Amino acid sequence: MSENASDLHRQQKFYWDQMFQLKMAAAYIRLYRDSLGRWVTSLGALKAIASCGSIAAWVIWKEYAFVWGAIIAASQLADALKDVFPFAKKHKAACEHALTLANLFIDVQLEWESVYSGQYSNEEIMKRLHQLRMLQLDTESRSFPDGLAKRDLLLDRATQEAAKYLATTYGVD
């Protein structure tokens, strides 16, 4: 039974495709982290301004005490709801996950050179591919045990970034 040229490079293609998926995931989680970061910063600033500003305004304009009290109560409510809408928790998880995927991608790029040059047998490539997939799944499971919802706009941008990066770095489309 003879193998044609495409069969000889099948595992390399699998590895390449997984490398693309990893680059896309790293880009996605970075974009997701940045998106959450804007929410965390905005809500934090809003809480601080509402709380401090309303106390100062209360002192100055005592006749509007009900309004200022309501603003302070809303600020406290927002603080109490931080566990219901855990932007900060998800942002922290996304920060850690982004760093892990970036580091993993650096390692995969190094390993790709050995895969591409034929230093590994097909069985070795498949074992390394399996290990890569398990590492990727493990890190996402640790960072987001309840799963990570996909945002189509971010996913499209991440896919474009990954394709552009790999095309530029490796000269392939």
Contacts in CASP RR format, 6 or more apart in sequence:
PFRMAT RR
TARGET T0000
AUTHOR 0000-0000-0000
METHOD contacts of the structure
MODEL  1
MSENASDLHRQQKFYWDQMFQLKMAAAYIRLYRDSLGRWVTSLGALKAIA
SCGSIAAWVIWKEYAFVWGAIIAASQLADALKDVFPFAKKHKAACEHALT
LANLFIDVQLEWESVYSGQYSNEEIMKRLHQLRMLQLDTESRSFPDGLAK
RDLLLDRATQEAAKYLATTYGVD
10 122 0 8 1.000
11 115 0 8 1.000
11 122 0 8 1.000
11 125 0 8 1.000
11 126 0 8 1.000
11 129 0 8 1.000
12 115 0 8 1.000
12 116 0 8 1.000
12 118 0 8 1.000
12 125 0 8 1.000
14 125 0 8 1.000
14 126 0 8 1.000
14 129 0 8 1.000
15 112 0 8 1.000
15 115 0 8 1.000
15 125 0 8 1.000
15 128 0 8 1.000
15 129 0 8 1.000
15 132 0 8 1.000
16 112 0 8 1.000
18 108 0 8 1.000
18 129 0 8 1.000
18 132 0 8 1.000
18 133 0 8 1.000
19 105 0 8 1.000
19 108 0 8 1.000
19 109 0 8 1.000
19 112 0 8 1.000
19 166 0 8 1.000
20 162 0 8 1.000
20 163 0 8 1.000
20 166 0 8 1.000
21 136 0 8 1.000
22 101 0 8 1.000
22 104 0 8 1.000
22 105 0 8 1.000
22 108 0 8 1.000
22 132 0 8 1.000
22 136 0 8 1.000
23 105 0 8 1.000
23 161 0 8 1.000
23 162 0 8 1.000
23 165 0 8 1.000
23 166 0 8 1.000
24 155 0 8 1.000
24 158 0 8 1.000
24 159 0 8 1.000
24 161 0 8 1.000
24 162 0 8 1.000
25 101 0 8 1.000
25 136 0 8 1.000
25 140 0 8 1.000
25 158 0 8 1.000
26 98 0 8 1.000
26 101 0 8 1.000
26 102 0 8 1.000
26 104 0 8 1.000
26 105 0 8 1.000
26 162 0 8 1.000
27 157 0 8 1.000
27 158 0 8 1.000
27 159 0 8 1.000
27 161 0 8 1.000
27 162 0 8 1.000
27 165 0 8 1.000
28 150 0 8 1.000
28 154 0 8 1.000
28 155 0 8 1.000
28 158 0 8 1.000
29 94 0 8 1.000
29 97 0 8 1.000
29 98 0 8 1.000
29 101 0 8 1.000
29 148 0 8 1.000
30 98 0 8 1.000
30 102 0 8 1.000
31 154 0 8 1.000
31 157 0 8 1.000
31 158 0 8 1.000
32 94 0 8 1.000
32 148 0 8 1.000
32 151 0 8 1.000
32 154 0 8 1.000
33 91 0 8 1.000
33 94 0 8 1.000
33 95 0 8 1.000
33 97 0 8 1.000
33 98 0 8 1.000
35 151 0 8 1.000
35 154 0 8 1.000
36 87 0 8 1.000
36 90 0 8 1.000
36 91 0 8 1.000
36 94 0 8 1.000
37 87 0 8 1.000
37 91 0 8 1.000
39 87 0 8 1.000
39 91 0 8 1.000
40 87 0 8 1.000
40 88 0 8 1.000
40 91 0 8 1.000
43 78 0 8 1.000
43 87 0 8 1.000
46 75 0 8 1.000
46 78 0 8 1.000
47 75 0 8 1.000
47 78 0 8 1.000
47 79 0 8 1.000
50 71 0 8 1.000
50 72 0 8 1.000
50 74 0 8 1.000
50 75 0 8 1.000
50 78 0 8 1.000
51 72 0 8 1.000
51 75 0 8 1.000
51 76 0 8 1.000
54 68 0 8 1.000
54 69 0 8 1.000
54 71 0 8 1.000
54 72 0 8 1.000
54 75 0 8 1.000
55 68 0 8 1.000
55 72 0 8 1.000
57 64 0 8 1.000
57 68 0 8 1.000
58 64 0 8 1.000
58 65 0 8 1.000
58 68 0 8 1.000
58 69 0 8 1.000
58 72 0 8 1.000
61 68 0 8 1.000
82 88 0 8 1.000
83 89 0 8 1.000
90 144 0 8 1.000
93 143 0 8 1.000
93 144 0 8 1.000
94 143 0 8 1.000
96 143 0 8 1.000
97 139 0 8 1.000
97 140 0 8 1.000
97 143 0 8 1.000
97 144 0 8 1.000
100 139 0 8 1.000
100 143 0 8 1.000
101 136 0 8 1.000
101 139 0 8 1.000
104 132 0 8 1.000
104 135 0 8 1.000
104 136 0 8 1.000
104 139 0 8 1.000
108 132 0 8 1.000
111 128 0 8 1.000
114 120 0 8 1.000
115 125 0 8 1.000
115 128 0 8 1.000
120 128 0 8 1.000
140 147 0 8 1.000
140 148 0 8 1.000
163 173 0 8 1.000
166 172 0 8 1.000
167 173 0 8 1.000
END
